[in-house]
Amino acid sequence: MSKEDNLKENWKKDFPYKKQESTQVSRRDFAKFLTLVSGGLMVGSGLVAAKAYLLPNEGVIGEHFVCDVKDIPIGGTKGFVIEGSTIPYILVHLESGMFRAYEQKCTHLSCAVYYKPGTGIIHCPCHDGSFDALTGDVIAGPPPRALPQLEVFLKGEKIFVRALENRES
Ligand code: FES
């Protein structure tokens, strides 16, 4: 027996599996895999649901300064976050001269929305959702509800926001 044949024989003794057997997945292994994956998904969904119910909402309390009137031209916007919160907001200076402030997260799948100057529309680029910039109401697309809104008010030349009295959340 040549040295090469001898090596092959020894290798077969050490690894007594046939190639086909080693790549086969048994029903039992497949069932174990499916159980593990579904279990992981179930636990993940449970954690997300628990977080939504157990952690308090980041409600806006009190009034908050955003910027000076001169900092936001007509048709312009300013993004801001209220101290102690992580929710992004957008302040819009409408062409009518009014100010509006909304959460900058689309109510569909939370993409960032932006104001289209001169249109009166706040747009979501992810699935072409549109909101009325004056009211926050849905105009088109898949968003299920209006953009959450803050009340905007002025003190002299300074712009402030606070929670809307009748705000749902
Ligand atoms: S995330 Fe805004 S329309 Fe889908």
Boltz pocket constraint, residues with backbone or C-beta under 6 A from the ligand:
constraints:
  - pocket:
      binder: B
      contacts: [[A, 106], [A, 107], [A, 108], [A, 109], [A, 110], [A, 111], [A, 124], [A, 125], [A, 126], [A, 127], [A, 128], [A, 129], [A, 141], [A, 142], [A, 143]]
      max_distance: 6.0
